[in-house]
Amino acid sequence: MGLKAKTIFITGATRGIGREIALRCARDGANIVVTGKTSEPHPRLPGTIHSVAKEVEVAGGTALPIQLDVRDADAIAAAVQQAAATFGNLDCLVNNASAISLSGTLDTPVKRLDLMLAINLRGTFACSQACIPYLKKAPNPHILTLSPPLDMRARWFKDHLAYTMAKYGMSMCTLGMSEELRAYGIAVNSLWPRTTIATAAIEVNFPEAILKASRKPAIMADAAYAILNRDSRSATGNFYIDETVLREAGVTDFDRYAVSPGTPLYTDLFLD
């Protein structure tokens, strides 16, 4: 099908998985709305909305960088309206922005809980809500949220309750919206990695050995690309795993995604 001239709105696109998805879609000649909080170079983290926008253009896409804090509902509405006005259409939303804190209940300040709920759950809901009126007009509309399959066993809650609630909140948006929007032909799905992915979040929150046992963000970008090319009326309400999606697409060589080929891979959170 391809994504040429399709408009893809991506949250948290300045680095990591969001950036990789932007570049993968750009290679088709897509219009990429690059959103994120970082507009000026960060002292410790790479990437800004402007640096990624330049990369998108080099890759073959057309970029619209917008500084956006997904906790601000008014700013979200304005950004979505700007994107639609600039490109004349809106075809896909990728809810990638997320905050993480793998801490227990006593070690999680309420301020940190509020941050994760505001970015992960509320941000996903608000961005989806703002995009839906435009997606209804698209020929093959998708909402893709980077969140895990829902598994209510206590093992996924006991060590980081606040984070699990925030990520599962994103997944509950997929669960509910997929049925709510089915009649409009809008696909609503989640995507989660089989293994940990080498991003800043893994580097900060996990030991170095786990970073080396991770895969590169490109595997999530390739899986996201495959999902966004599926028929929105038949591929909805799924909790996709990156490796499974790519195997279905005929990929057999996964060594190229490994940070350290030959090193046993580390299974991501929320998966057995």
C-alpha positions as CSV (number, residue, x, y, z in Angstrom):
1,M,0.0,0.0,0.0
2,G,2.7,2.5,1.0
3,L,2.5,5.7,2.9
4,K,3.4,8.2,0.2
5,A,1.6,11.6,0.9
6,K,0.0,10.1,4.0
7,T,0.2,12.3,7.1
8,I,1.6,10.6,10.2
9,F,1.3,12.5,13.6
10,I,3.9,11.1,16.0
11,T,4.2,12.1,19.7
12,G,7.6,11.9,21.4
13,A,9.4,11.8,18.0
14,T,12.7,13.5,19.0
15,R,14.6,10.3,19.8
16,G,14.4,6.5,20.2
17,I,11.4,4.6,18.8
18,G,9.4,7.7,17.8
19,R,12.3,9.0,15.7
20,E,12.8,5.6,14.0
21,I,9.1,5.4,13.1
22,A,9.3,8.9,11.6
23,L,12.3,8.0,9.5
24,R,10.8,4.7,8.3
25,C,7.6,6.3,7.2
26,A,9.5,9.2,5.6
27,R,11.3,6.8,3.3
28,D,7.9,6.3,1.6
29,G,7.5,10.0,1.1
30,A,5.1,10.5,4.0
31,N,4.3,13.8,5.7
32,I,5.6,13.5,9.2
33,V,4.4,15.7,12.1
34,V,7.4,15.6,14.4
35,T,6.2,16.5,17.9
36,G,8.0,16.5,21.2
37,K,9.0,18.8,24.1
38,T,12.6,19.2,23.0
39,S,13.1,22.1,20.6
40,E,16.6,23.1,21.7
41,P,19.5,20.7,22.2
42,H,19.3,18.8,25.5
43,P,22.5,18.6,27.6
44,R,22.2,14.8,28.0
45,L,19.7,13.5,25.4
46,P,20.1,13.6,21.6
47,G,17.6,14.9,19.2
48,T,15.2,17.9,18.9
49,I,12.0,18.3,16.8
50,H,14.1,20.3,14.3
51,S,17.0,17.8,14.0
52,V,14.5,14.9,13.4
53,A,12.6,17.1,10.9
54,K,15.8,17.5,8.9
55,E,16.4,13.8,9.0
56,V,12.9,13.2,7.8
57,E,13.5,15.5,4.8
58,V,16.7,13.7,3.9
59,A,14.9,10.4,4.1
60,G,12.4,11.5,1.5
61,G,9.5,12.8,3.6
62,T,8.0,16.2,4.3
63,A,8.3,17.3,7.9
64,L,6.3,19.6,10.2
65,P,8.1,20.1,13.6
66,I,5.8,21.1,16.4
67,Q,6.9,21.6,20.0
68,L,4.2,19.8,22.1
69,D,3.7,18.8,25.7
70,V,1.0,16.0,25.5
71,R,-0.2,17.1,29.0
72,D,-1.6,20.3,27.4
73,A,-4.9,19.4,25.8
74,D,-5.3,22.9,24.1
75,A,-1.8,22.5,22.6
76,I,-2.7,19.1,21.3
77,A,-5.8,20.4,19.6
78,A,-3.8,23.3,18.1
79,A,-1.1,21.0,16.8
80,V,-3.5,18.6,15.2
81,Q,-5.3,21.4,13.6
82,Q,-2.0,22.9,12.3
83,A,-1.0,19.5,10.9
84,A,-4.3,19.0,9.0
85,A,-4.2,22.6,7.7
86,T,-0.6,22.2,6.5
87,F,-1.0,18.8,4.7
88,G,-4.7,18.8,4.0
89,N,-5.2,15.4,5.6
90,L,-4.4,13.3,8.7
91,D,-4.0,9.5,8.2
92,C,-2.3,8.1,11.2
93,L,-1.6,8.9,14.9
94,V,1.3,7.2,16.7
95,N,1.0,7.6,20.5
96,N,4.6,7.1,21.4
97,A,5.2,9.7,24.1
98,S,5.7,8.0,27.5
99,A,7.2,8.5,31.0
100,I,8.7,5.7,33.1
101,S,9.6,5.1,36.7
102,L,10.1,1.5,37.8
103,S,9.6,2.2,41.5
104,G,7.4,0.7,44.2
105,T,4.5,2.4,45.8
106,L,6.5,3.9,48.7
107,D,9.3,5.1,46.4
108,T,6.9,6.8,43.9
109,P,6.2,10.4,44.7
110,V,2.6,11.4,43.8
111,K,4.2,14.0,41.5
112,R,5.8,11.2,39.5
113,L,2.6,9.2,39.5
114,D,0.8,12.3,38.1
115,L,3.5,12.7,35.4
116,M,3.2,9.2,34.1
117,L,-0.6,9.2,34.2
118,A,-0.7,12.6,32.4
119,I,1.8,11.7,29.7
120,N,0.9,8.0,29.2
121,L,-2.8,7.7,29.8
122,R,-4.2,11.2,29.5
123,G,-1.8,12.1,26.6
124,T,-2.9,9.0,24.6
125,F,-6.5,9.8,25.2
126,A,-6.3,13.5,24.4
127,C,-4.2,13.0,21.3
128,S,-6.5,10.3,20.0
129,Q,-9.6,12.4,20.8
130,A,-8.2,15.4,18.9
131,C,-7.3,13.3,15.8
132,I,-10.5,11.3,15.5
133,P,-12.5,13.9,13.6
134,Y,-9.7,14.1,11.0
135,L,-9.1,10.4,10.9
136,K,-12.8,9.8,10.0
137,K,-12.1,11.4,6.7
138,A,-9.0,9.3,5.8
139,P,-9.1,6.3,3.5
140,N,-7.1,4.0,5.7
141,P,-6.9,5.6,9.2
142,H,-4.8,4.2,12.1
143,I,-4.2,5.0,15.7
144,L,-1.1,3.0,16.9
145,T,-0.2,3.2,20.6
146,L,3.1,1.9,22.0
147,S,1.7,0.0,25.0
148,P,1.7,-3.7,26.2
149,P,-0.9,-6.4,26.0
150,L,-3.3,-6.3,29.0
151,D,-2.4,-9.0,31.5
152,M,-3.9,-8.5,35.0
153,R,-1.6,-10.9,36.9
154,A,-0.2,-9.3,40.0
155,R,3.3,-10.0,38.9
156,W,3.2,-7.0,36.5
157,F,1.9,-4.6,39.2
158,K,3.8,-5.5,42.3
159,D,7.2,-3.9,41.6
160,H,6.1,-0.8,39.7
161,L,2.4,-0.2,40.3
162,A,2.3,3.4,39.1
163,Y,4.1,2.7,35.8
164,T,1.9,-0.4,35.1
165,M,-1.3,1.6,35.7
166,A,-0.1,4.3,33.3
167,K,1.0,1.9,30.5
168,Y,-2.1,-0.3,30.9
169,G,-4.2,2.9,30.7
170,M,-2.8,3.4,27.2
171,S,-3.7,-0.1,26.4
172,M,-7.2,0.4,27.7
173,C,-7.6,3.2,25.2
174,T,-6.8,0.7,22.5
175,L,-9.3,-1.8,23.9
176,G,-12.1,0.7,24.1
177,M,-11.5,2.9,21.1
178,S,-11.0,0.0,18.7
179,E,-14.7,-1.0,19.3
180,E,-15.9,2.6,19.6
181,L,-14.4,3.6,16.3
182,R,-14.8,0.3,14.4
183,A,-17.9,1.7,12.6
184,Y,-15.8,4.5,11.2
185,G,-13.1,2.2,9.8
186,I,-10.4,3.6,12.1
187,A,-8.0,1.0,13.2
188,V,-6.9,1.3,16.8
189,N,-4.0,-1.0,17.9
190,S,-1.1,-1.3,20.3
191,L,2.4,-2.4,19.6
192,W,4.9,-3.7,22.1
193,P,8.5,-5.1,21.7
194,R,9.3,-8.8,22.4
195,T,12.7,-7.7,23.9
196,T,13.9,-4.5,25.5
197,I,14.8,-1.8,23.0
198,A,18.0,0.2,23.2
199,T,16.6,3.6,24.1
200,A,17.4,6.2,26.7
201,A,14.7,4.8,29.0
202,I,16.5,1.4,29.0
203,E,19.9,3.0,29.4
204,V,18.7,4.9,32.5
205,N,16.4,2.4,34.2
206,F,18.2,-0.9,33.5
207,P,21.7,-2.3,34.0
208,E,24.2,-2.0,31.1
209,A,24.0,-5.8,30.5
210,I,20.3,-5.4,29.6
211,L,21.1,-2.6,27.2
212,K,23.5,-5.0,25.4
213,A,20.9,-7.7,25.4
214,S,18.4,-5.4,23.7
215,R,17.3,-4.8,20.1
216,K,17.6,-1.5,18.2
217,P,14.6,0.8,17.8
218,A,14.5,0.0,14.1
219,I,12.6,-3.3,14.8
220,M,9.7,-1.3,16.3
221,A,9.8,1.1,13.4
222,D,9.6,-1.7,10.8
223,A,6.7,-3.3,12.7
224,A,4.9,0.0,13.1
225,Y,5.3,0.6,9.3
226,A,3.8,-2.9,8.6
227,I,0.8,-2.2,10.8
228,L,0.1,1.2,9.4
229,N,-0.1,-0.4,5.9
230,R,-2.7,-2.9,7.0
231,D,-6.4,-2.5,6.1
232,S,-7.8,-0.4,8.9
233,R,-11.2,-2.0,8.6
234,S,-9.9,-5.5,9.3
235,A,-6.8,-4.9,11.4
236,T,-8.1,-3.3,14.6
237,G,-8.2,-4.1,18.3
238,N,-4.9,-6.0,18.4
239,F,-2.1,-6.0,20.8
240,Y,0.7,-6.6,18.4
241,I,4.3,-7.8,19.3
242,D,7.0,-6.4,17.0
243,E,8.7,-9.8,16.2
244,T,5.4,-11.5,15.5
245,V,4.3,-8.7,13.1
246,L,7.6,-8.9,11.2
247,R,7.5,-12.7,11.0
248,E,4.1,-12.5,9.5
249,A,5.6,-10.0,6.9
250,G,8.2,-12.6,6.0
251,V,11.2,-11.3,8.0
252,T,13.5,-14.1,9.1
253,D,16.8,-12.3,9.9
254,F,16.5,-10.7,13.3
255,D,20.2,-10.5,14.1
256,R,20.4,-7.2,12.3
257,Y,18.2,-5.7,15.0
258,A,20.4,-6.9,17.9
259,V,22.6,-4.4,19.7
260,S,25.1,-7.2,20.3
261,P,24.4,-10.1,17.8
262,G,24.8,-13.4,19.5
263,T,24.0,-12.1,23.0
264,P,20.8,-13.7,24.5
265,L,18.0,-11.2,24.3
266,Y,16.2,-9.8,27.4
267,T,12.4,-10.1,27.3
268,D,10.6,-6.8,27.8
269,L,8.3,-6.0,30.7
270,F,4.7,-7.4,30.6
271,L,5.7,-10.4,28.5
272,D,6.5,-14.0,29.6
